[in-house]
Amino acid sequence: MSGTLNGAPGVQGYLVSDLVGLALRQIGIGAMGTSPGQSDISDGVMHLNMMLAQWQRRRWLVPNLIDKAFLSTGAAIYQIGPGGALDIPVRPAQVKAAYARLLNGASVSTDGEFDTPDFIPGQFDTDTSGVGFGGYPIDYSLSPIPSYEDYAAISLKGMQTWPRYFHYNPAYPAGEFRPWPIPPAAAWEFHILYAEPLPTNLGPSDVINLPPEYWDAIMWLLAARLAPSYGQEASATVTAMARAALATIRTANQQTPILGMPAALTPSGGGFWWPGLEVQRL
């Protein structure tokens, strides 16, 4: 057992082969002082990568959301993924939230975080024009258009003014981000929040660099997943431990947004409206 690895800054965890071996022992493979075979480890690594790919699609199993930004160009569609307007290795399956930043003379962000030089404590002076803070960016939340069908119902898709909504189509290999209305080039910056990618191409000698509570969950869930390969059903102990480990991760990662209502359903009836918004799928 290799234990934790502390050689690289910020990297601490068990080797993939360690956790796969532990998972196999929970179902009797390599137990009683023996070691699992190389083919058993290889199969376990494949299952681990497939399992983490499934976890990626569950918000409460992903420990972090990432805020990434890209500059508006006046386009109606922006590619999100390899080689796109937001060039990231893997396109997100969902955009959890988005906002548009009116640059207002501020520099373009590089990482989407809030600690950029744009934000300097104590120097937020009100702009005499009444538009906002002089020289500082102003963020406007974008409401999601939940489906492509709703986006298709918009009559004037090419309307150009301040953005208020967005639709994200998770096309592959690059997703499609559609702001509406379409803002002009250079004056705006789009920020999208999406789930941080989990590692899905691990090898036996790689380190699982995830929070410590994930190690136990990976071992027990992987044991339950591997059991059918050896003609077994996961035991009650394995199942109970897997559920407990997942509950711990859920408690650590759970973030519940404030409940909101569509503008058309609020008492004031204010806000933007597009054809199809009145069709509520309750």
PAGUGU-638446 format. One record per residue (C-alpha): residue in three letters; x, y, z. Coordinates in steps of 0.5 Angstrom, whole numbers, padded with zeros to 4 digits, always signed. Layout:
BEGIN
alaXYZ/...
This chain:
BEGIN
met+0000+0000+0000/ser+0003+0007-0002/gly-0001+0011+0002/thr-0001+0018+0001/leu+0004+0022-0004/asn+0006+0029-0002/gly+0012+0030-0007/ala+0008+0035-0012/pro+0005+0041-0009/gly-0003+0040-0008/val-0003+0033-0010/gln-0005+0028-0005/gly-0008+0022-0005/tyr-0008+0014-0006/leu-0005+0011-0012/val-0011+0008-0017/ser-0008+0001-0016/asp-0008+0002-0009/leu-0016+0003-0009/val-0017-0002-0014/gly-0014-0007-0010/leu-0017-0005-0004/ala-0024-0005-0008/leu-0022-0012-0010/arg-0021-0015-0003/gln-0028-0013-0001/ile-0031-0018-0006/gly-0025-0023-0004/ile-0021-0022-0010/gly-0013-0022-0007/ala-0015-0023+0000/met-0012-0027+0005/gly-0005-0025+0004/thr-0005-0026-0004/ser-0005-0020-0009/pro-0010-0019-0015/gly-0008-0021-0022/gln-0006-0016-0027/ser-0012-0017-0031/asp-0016-0016-0025/ile-0013-0009-0024/ser-0013-0007-0031/asp-0021-0009-0031/gly-0022-0005-0024/val-0018+0001-0027/met-0023+0001-0033/his-0029+0001-0029/leu-0026+0007-0024/asn-0025+0011-0030/met-0032+0009-0033/met-0035+0010-0026/leu-0032+0017-0025/ala-0035+0019-0032/gln-0042+0018-0029/trp-0040+0022-0023/gln-0039+0028-0027/arg-0046+0028-0029/arg-0048+0029-0022/arg-0048+0036-0019/trp-0047+0033-0012/leu-0041+0029-0014/val-0037+0034-0017/pro-0033+0038-0011/asn-0032+0045-0015/leu-0036+0049-0020/ile-0031+0053-0025/asp-0032+0060-0027/lys-0029+0061-0034/ala-0030+0067-0039/phe-0029+0069-0046/leu-0030+0076-0050/ser-0037+0077-0054/thr-0035+0078-0061/gly-0043+0080-0063/ala-0044+0072-0066/ala-0050+0069-0064/ile-0047+0062-0063/tyr-0040+0061-0059/gln-0037+0054-0059/ile-0035+0051-0052/gly-0030+0046-0052/pro-0024+0044-0056/gly-0022+0050-0060/gly-0028+0054-0059/ala-0029+0061-0056/leu-0028+0058-0049/asp-0022+0053-0051/ile-0023+0048-0046/pro-0021+0040-0046/val-0028+0037-0045/arg-0034+0041-0047/pro-0039+0041-0040/ala-0045+0037-0041/gln-0049+0043-0037/val-0048+0050-0036/lys-0050+0051-0029/ala-0051+0059-0029/ala-0048+0064-0033/tyr-0047+0072-0033/ala-0045+0077-0038/arg-0040+0083-0035/leu-0040+0090-0038/leu-0033+0091-0038/asn-0034+0099-0038/gly-0027+0100-0039/ala-0024+0094-0035/ser-0019+0089-0037/val-0021+0083-0040/ser-0021+0077-0035/thr-0016+0071-0035/asp-0019+0066-0031/gly-0026+0068-0029/glu-0025+0069-0021/phe-0027+0075-0017/asp-0020+0076-0015/thr-0017+0079-0021/pro-0014+0086-0021/asp-0021+0089-0024/phe-0023+0089-0016/ile-0019+0093-0012/pro-0022+0094-0005/gly-0024+0101-0003/gln-0023+0104-0010/phe-0031+0103-0012/asp-0032+0110-0014/thr-0039+0112-0017/asp-0039+0114-0024/thr-0042+0121-0025/ser-0045+0118-0032/gly-0050+0114-0027/val-0048+0108-0031/gly-0045+0104-0026/phe-0038+0104-0023/gly-0033+0108-0027/gly-0027+0103-0030/tyr-0030+0097-0026/pro-0034+0091-0029/ile-0041+0090-0028/asp-0044+0083-0028/tyr-0051+0082-0030/ser-0054+0075-0029/leu-0057+0071-0035/ser-0063+0067-0034/pro-0063+0060-0038/ile-0067+0058-0043/pro-0068+0051-0041/ser-0069+0047-0048/tyr-0067+0048-0055/glu-0075+0048-0057/asp-0076+0054-0052/tyr-0070+0058-0056/ala-0073+0056-0063/ala-0080+0059-0061/ile-0076+0066-0060/ser-0079+0070-0066/leu-0073+0075-0067/lys-0067+0071-0065/gly-0062+0076-0068/met-0064+0082-0064/gln-0058+0086-0061/thr-0058+0089-0055/trp-0056+0088-0047/pro-0056+0080-0046/arg-0061+0077-0041/tyr-0062+0070-0043/phe-0058+0064-0046/his-0059+0057-0048/tyr-0054+0052-0048/asn-0054+0046-0053/pro-0049+0041-0050/ala-0047+0039-0057/tyr-0041+0034-0058/pro-0035+0035-0058/ala-0036+0043-0057/gly-0042+0045-0054/glu-0046+0051-0057/phe-0048+0058-0052/arg-0053+0062-0055/pro-0054+0069-0052/trp-0060+0073-0053/pro-0061+0078-0054/ile-0054+0079-0058/pro-0049+0084-0055/pro-0044+0088-0059/ala-0037+0086-0060/ala-0032+0087-0055/ala-0036+0091-0050/trp-0038+0085-0046/glu-0035+0078-0043/phe-0039+0072-0042/his-0038+0068-0036/ile-0040+0061-0035/leu-0040+0056-0029/tyr-0040+0049-0030/ala-0038+0043-0026/glu-0030+0042-0026/pro-0028+0035-0030/leu-0027+0029-0026/pro-0021+0025-0028/thr-0023+0020-0033/asn-0017+0017-0036/leu-0013+0015-0030/gly-0008+0009-0030/pro-0006+0004-0025/ser+0000+0009-0023/asp-0004+0015-0023/val-0006+0019-0016/ile-0013+0020-0015/asn-0012+0028-0013/leu-0019+0028-0010/pro-0022+0031-0003/pro-0020+0025+0002/glu-0028+0023+0003/tyr-0028+0021-0004/trp-0023+0015-0003/asp-0027+0011+0001/ala-0033+0012-0004/ile-0029+0010-0009/met-0027+0004-0006/trp-0034+0001-0004/leu-0037+0004-0010/leu-0032+0000-0014/ala-0033-0006-0010/ala-0040-0006-0012/arg-0039-0005-0019/leu-0034-0010-0020/ala-0038-0016-0016/pro-0042-0018-0022/ser-0035-0019-0026/tyr-0034-0025-0021/gly-0041-0028-0021/gln-0042-0024-0015/glu-0048-0020-0012/ala-0045-0014-0008/ser-0046-0016+0000/ala-0050-0012+0005/thr-0044-0009+0008/val-0041-0007+0001/thr-0048-0004-0001/ala-0049+0000+0006/met-0042+0002+0006/ala-0042+0005-0001/arg-0049+0009+0001/ala-0046+0012+0007/ala-0040+0014+0003/leu-0044+0017-0002/ala-0048+0021+0003/thr-0042+0024+0006/ile-0040+0027-0001/arg-0047+0029-0002/thr-0047+0033+0005/ala-0040+0036+0003/asn-0042+0038-0004/gln-0049+0040-0003/gln-0051+0047-0005/thr-0058+0049-0006/pro-0060+0055-0010/ile-0065+0060-0008/leu-0072+0058-0011/gly-0074+0063-0017/met-0080+0064-0021/pro-0080+0066-0028/ala-0082+0073-0029/ala-0088+0072-0033/leu-0091+0069-0026/thr-0089+0074-0021/pro-0094+0079-0019/ser-0091+0085-0023/gly-0091+0081-0029/gly-0085+0085-0031/gly-0078+0082-0034/phe-0077+0080-0041/trp-0082+0075-0045/trp-0081+0071-0051/pro-0086+0066-0055/gly-0087+0060-0051/leu-0085+0062-0044/glu-0092+0062-0042/val-0092+0055-0043/gln-0090+0052-0036/arg-0089+0045-0036/leu-0091+0044-0029/
